[in-house]
Amino acid sequence: MTSVFSNSGVDDDTRRALLYQGEVFAYSATPASTELIGFAQELISEAFGARDPETAQFDLPVEEFAALLADLKPRFIHHPVCKKLLPAVIEELGCDLDRTYFDVPRMRTSTSDDYLTSGISYAFHPHRDCWYSAPFNQVNWWIPIYPVVPENVMAFHPQYFGNPVRNGSERYDYAEWNRTSRLTAAQHVKSDTREQPKPEEPVELEPQIRVVPEPGGVLMFSGAQLHSTVPNTSGRTRFSIDFRTVHIDDVRAHRGARNVDSACTGTTLRDFVRCVDLDGMPEDLALEYEARARPERDTIG
């Protein structure tokens, strides 16, 4: 059963080993994470103007809201301030910047009452990031920008960490997704027709774990952890930041969580850059992971 470690003092090597076993870590806001959400709030305020961004969904046509996010989210993702602040967040939580690589930070939204659940504000069904070509040594970081409640966070489904779920990952090719699907998110307002790995059998959502960090608080979990977007009934749009890290030693050693049910093609490793100097992931490692893109699974259900 997954446990949640709160403000744990374990070192990063120990923490990663525990994450690969399905544990979850939660931390209070740090100076750098507070600065990061403050910067995100500035961009959000510029985009929404006089409207309260958490309730603007009730004043705007859904198409206008989606168009606003389609401008706001790339501005945040690619802003140079983020490339400065993310390594600071990562360092404050005990990672070695010479050995740790990160991908771009994404601003996520979860609107209330099924207002917008596709495309630019996709409501994620139960899934593992590893179904989407993420390496099994990926660590996910999640940070709320404004206060969150149990009714608008994410849920972990820990009974599946070591147990397979029949899914559509075999049809997912990361290179093809980047070529044909990633850039069209804002076009999917009423529904989302893009092919994405989903469970192909019923998933028992209970028991589940919901963690509610403070704004700027950091939640860390394995990319192999089955998790989903909670149906938002809070009456407020949830804004959050997520990004991923990998440790180069684990990448080289193929050390990470167990693959119980993923059969996708490709690798996301080329998306990662080294914290200390923003150098890209060594190409030989990306090629190695591509060659092993469909490894024999430990257990097939």
C-alpha positions as CSV (number, residue, x, y, z in Angstrom):
1,M,0.0,0.0,0.0
2,T,1.3,3.5,-0.9
3,S,2.4,5.7,2.0
4,V,2.8,9.5,1.9
5,F,6.0,10.8,3.4
6,S,5.5,14.4,4.6
7,N,8.6,16.7,4.7
8,S,10.8,13.7,4.9
9,G,14.5,14.2,5.6
10,V,15.7,11.2,3.6
11,D,18.4,11.8,0.9
12,D,17.5,11.8,-2.8
13,D,19.0,8.4,-3.5
14,T,16.8,6.9,-0.7
15,R,13.8,8.9,-1.8
16,R,14.0,7.7,-5.5
17,A,14.3,4.1,-4.4
18,L,11.1,4.5,-2.4
19,L,9.4,6.4,-5.2
20,Y,10.2,3.4,-7.5
21,Q,8.4,1.2,-4.9
22,G,5.2,3.3,-5.1
23,E,5.7,5.7,-2.2
24,V,4.6,9.4,-2.5
25,F,6.4,12.4,-1.0
26,A,4.9,15.7,0.0
27,Y,6.8,18.9,1.0
28,S,5.8,22.3,2.3
29,A,6.4,25.3,0.0
30,T,10.0,26.3,-0.4
31,P,11.4,29.8,-1.3
32,A,11.9,28.8,-4.9
33,S,8.5,27.0,-5.3
34,T,6.8,30.1,-3.8
35,E,8.6,32.3,-6.3
36,L,7.6,29.9,-9.1
37,I,3.9,30.0,-8.3
38,G,4.2,33.8,-7.8
39,F,5.5,34.1,-11.3
40,A,2.7,31.8,-12.6
41,Q,0.1,34.0,-10.8
42,E,1.5,37.1,-12.5
43,L,1.1,35.5,-16.0
44,I,-2.4,34.2,-15.1
45,S,-3.5,37.7,-13.8
46,E,-2.2,39.3,-17.0
47,A,-4.2,36.8,-19.1
48,F,-7.5,37.0,-17.1
49,G,-7.4,40.8,-16.4
50,A,-9.9,41.9,-13.8
51,R,-11.6,38.4,-13.7
52,D,-10.8,36.0,-10.8
53,P,-9.1,33.2,-12.7
54,E,-10.5,30.5,-10.4
55,T,-14.1,31.5,-11.2
56,A,-13.7,33.1,-14.7
57,Q,-15.2,29.9,-16.2
58,F,-18.6,31.0,-15.1
59,D,-18.3,34.3,-17.0
60,L,-16.7,33.2,-20.3
61,P,-17.9,31.1,-23.2
62,V,-15.9,27.8,-23.1
63,E,-14.3,28.6,-26.5
64,E,-13.0,31.9,-25.2
65,F,-11.7,30.3,-22.1
66,A,-9.9,27.6,-24.1
67,A,-8.4,30.3,-26.4
68,L,-7.1,32.2,-23.4
69,L,-5.4,29.1,-22.0
70,A,-4.0,28.3,-25.5
71,D,-2.0,31.6,-25.2
72,L,-1.2,31.5,-21.5
73,K,0.1,28.0,-21.2
74,P,2.9,28.1,-23.8
75,R,4.0,31.5,-22.5
76,F,4.6,29.8,-19.1
77,I,6.1,26.6,-20.4
78,H,8.8,28.4,-22.5
79,H,9.5,31.4,-20.3
80,P,13.2,31.7,-19.4
81,V,12.2,32.5,-15.8
82,C,11.0,28.9,-15.5
83,K,14.3,27.5,-16.6
84,K,15.9,29.5,-13.8
85,L,13.4,28.6,-11.1
86,L,12.9,24.9,-11.7
87,P,16.6,24.0,-10.9
88,A,16.3,26.1,-7.7
89,V,13.2,24.1,-6.6
90,I,14.9,20.8,-7.4
91,E,18.0,21.8,-5.5
92,E,16.1,22.9,-2.4
93,L,14.6,19.4,-2.2
94,G,18.0,17.7,-2.1
95,C,18.7,16.7,-5.7
96,D,22.2,16.9,-7.3
97,L,22.0,19.4,-10.1
98,D,24.9,17.8,-12.0
99,R,23.0,14.4,-12.1
100,T,19.4,15.5,-12.3
101,Y,17.6,16.4,-15.6
102,F,14.2,18.1,-15.9
103,D,11.6,18.7,-18.6
104,V,9.6,21.8,-19.2
105,P,7.1,22.9,-16.5
106,R,3.5,22.6,-17.7
107,M,0.7,24.7,-16.3
108,R,-2.4,22.6,-15.8
109,T,-6.0,23.5,-15.3
110,S,-9.0,21.5,-14.1
111,T,-12.2,23.3,-14.5
112,S,-15.3,22.7,-12.3
113,D,-18.6,21.1,-13.2
114,D,-17.4,19.6,-16.5
115,Y,-17.0,23.1,-18.1
116,L,-13.9,22.1,-20.1
117,T,-12.4,18.7,-19.8
118,S,-10.7,18.1,-23.1
119,G,-7.8,19.5,-25.2
120,I,-6.1,22.4,-23.5
121,S,-7.7,21.4,-20.1
122,Y,-7.7,17.7,-20.5
123,A,-9.2,15.7,-17.5
124,F,-6.9,12.7,-17.3
125,H,-8.5,9.3,-16.9
126,P,-6.6,6.8,-14.7
127,H,-3.2,6.4,-16.4
128,R,0.5,5.9,-15.8
129,D,2.9,8.4,-17.5
130,C,4.9,5.2,-18.6
131,W,2.0,4.5,-21.0
132,Y,3.1,7.7,-22.7
133,S,6.7,6.6,-23.3
134,A,8.1,8.0,-20.1
135,P,11.0,6.1,-18.6
136,F,10.4,4.0,-15.5
137,N,12.9,6.2,-13.6
138,Q,10.8,9.3,-14.1
139,V,9.8,11.3,-11.0
140,N,6.7,13.5,-11.3
141,W,6.5,16.8,-9.4
142,W,3.2,18.6,-8.9
143,I,2.7,22.0,-7.4
144,P,-0.7,23.9,-6.8
145,I,-0.6,27.6,-7.8
146,Y,-3.7,28.5,-5.7
147,P,-5.3,26.7,-2.7
148,V,-6.7,23.3,-3.6
149,V,-9.2,21.0,-1.9
150,P,-9.9,17.3,-2.1
151,E,-12.5,18.0,-4.7
152,N,-10.1,19.4,-7.3
153,V,-6.7,17.6,-6.9
154,M,-5.6,14.3,-8.3
155,A,-6.1,10.8,-7.0
156,F,-3.6,7.9,-6.8
157,H,-4.9,4.4,-7.2
158,P,-2.2,2.5,-5.3
159,Q,-3.6,-1.0,-5.6
160,Y,-2.5,-1.0,-9.2
161,F,1.2,0.1,-8.7
162,G,2.3,-3.5,-8.8
163,N,-0.7,-4.9,-10.8
164,P,-1.4,-4.6,-14.5
165,V,-4.3,-2.7,-16.1
166,R,-5.2,-3.7,-19.7
167,N,-4.6,-0.5,-21.7
168,G,-4.0,1.0,-25.1
169,S,-0.3,1.9,-24.7
170,E,0.7,-0.6,-27.5
171,R,-0.9,1.9,-30.0
172,Y,1.0,4.9,-28.6
173,D,4.1,6.2,-30.4
174,Y,5.7,9.3,-28.8
175,A,7.3,10.6,-32.0
176,E,3.9,10.3,-33.8
177,W,2.2,12.0,-31.0
178,N,4.6,15.0,-31.2
179,R,4.1,15.1,-35.0
180,T,0.4,14.9,-35.2
181,S,-1.4,15.5,-31.8
182,R,0.5,17.6,-29.3
183,L,0.0,20.9,-31.1
184,T,-3.7,20.5,-31.6
185,A,-4.8,20.5,-28.0
186,A,-6.5,23.9,-28.1
187,Q,-8.7,22.7,-31.0
188,H,-10.4,20.0,-28.8
189,V,-13.0,22.0,-26.9
190,K,-16.2,19.9,-26.8
191,S,-14.4,16.5,-27.0
192,D,-10.9,15.1,-27.5
193,T,-10.5,12.7,-30.3
194,R,-6.7,12.2,-30.1
195,E,-5.5,8.7,-29.5
196,Q,-4.2,8.4,-26.0
197,P,-3.5,5.3,-23.9
198,K,-6.5,4.6,-21.6
199,P,-7.6,1.6,-19.5
200,E,-9.4,-1.0,-21.5
201,E,-10.9,-2.7,-18.6
202,P,-12.8,-1.4,-15.5
203,V,-10.6,0.3,-13.0
204,E,-11.6,0.3,-9.3
205,L,-11.1,3.9,-8.2
206,E,-11.3,3.0,-4.5
207,P,-9.3,2.8,-2.4
208,Q,-7.6,6.0,-3.5
209,I,-5.3,8.6,-2.1
210,R,-5.7,12.4,-2.5
211,V,-3.0,14.7,-1.2
212,V,-3.8,18.4,-0.7
213,P,-0.6,20.5,-0.6
214,E,-0.6,24.2,0.2
215,P,0.1,26.6,-2.7
216,G,3.7,26.1,-3.6
217,G,3.8,22.7,-1.8
218,V,5.5,19.9,-3.8
219,L,4.1,16.5,-4.4
220,M,6.5,13.9,-5.8
221,F,5.6,10.4,-7.2
222,S,6.7,7.8,-9.7
223,G,5.7,8.1,-13.4
224,A,4.6,4.5,-13.0
225,Q,2.0,5.4,-10.4
226,L,-1.6,5.0,-11.6
227,H,-3.3,8.4,-11.1
228,S,-6.2,10.4,-12.4
229,T,-7.8,13.8,-12.4
230,V,-10.5,14.1,-9.7
231,P,-13.8,15.2,-11.1
232,N,-13.8,18.8,-10.1
233,T,-16.9,19.7,-8.0
234,S,-15.2,22.5,-6.0
235,G,-16.8,25.4,-7.9
236,R,-13.3,26.7,-8.7
237,T,-10.8,26.1,-11.6
238,R,-7.7,24.4,-10.3
239,F,-4.4,25.8,-11.5
240,S,-1.2,23.7,-11.0
241,I,2.3,23.2,-12.3
242,D,3.9,19.9,-13.0
243,F,7.2,18.7,-14.4
244,R,9.4,15.6,-14.4
245,T,12.9,14.7,-13.5
246,V,15.3,11.8,-14.1
247,H,18.6,11.0,-12.4
248,I,21.3,10.2,-15.0
249,D,22.7,7.3,-12.9
250,D,19.3,5.6,-12.8
251,V,18.9,6.2,-16.6
252,R,22.2,4.6,-17.4
253,A,21.5,1.7,-15.0
254,H,17.9,1.2,-16.2
255,R,17.0,1.5,-12.5
256,G,13.4,2.5,-11.8
257,A,9.9,1.2,-11.1
258,R,8.8,-2.2,-12.5
259,N,7.0,-2.3,-15.9
260,V,3.8,-4.2,-15.2
261,D,1.7,-3.2,-18.3
262,S,3.3,-0.6,-20.6
263,A,3.9,-1.5,-24.3
264,C,4.3,2.0,-25.9
265,T,6.9,3.0,-28.5
266,G,9.6,5.7,-28.2
267,T,11.0,7.7,-25.3
268,T,10.5,11.1,-23.8
269,L,14.2,11.3,-22.7
270,R,15.1,13.9,-25.3
271,D,12.7,16.3,-23.5
272,F,15.0,16.4,-20.5
273,V,17.9,18.9,-19.9
274,R,20.5,18.9,-17.1
275,C,19.7,21.3,-14.2
276,V,23.2,22.7,-14.0
277,D,23.7,23.9,-17.6
278,L,20.6,22.9,-19.6
279,D,22.5,20.4,-21.7
280,G,20.3,17.8,-23.3
281,M,20.1,14.1,-22.5
282,P,23.0,12.2,-24.1
283,E,21.7,10.9,-27.4
284,D,23.2,7.4,-26.8
285,L,20.8,7.0,-23.8
286,A,17.8,8.1,-25.8
287,L,18.7,5.7,-28.6
288,E,19.2,2.9,-26.0
289,Y,15.7,3.5,-24.5
290,E,14.1,3.6,-28.0
291,A,15.7,0.3,-28.8
292,R,14.0,-1.1,-25.6
293,A,10.8,0.7,-26.2
294,R,8.7,-2.4,-26.0
295,P,10.4,-4.4,-23.2
296,E,8.9,-7.7,-22.0
297,R,6.6,-6.9,-19.2
298,D,7.1,-8.4,-15.7
299,T,3.4,-9.3,-15.5
300,I,0.7,-9.3,-18.2
301,G,-2.9,-9.4,-17.2
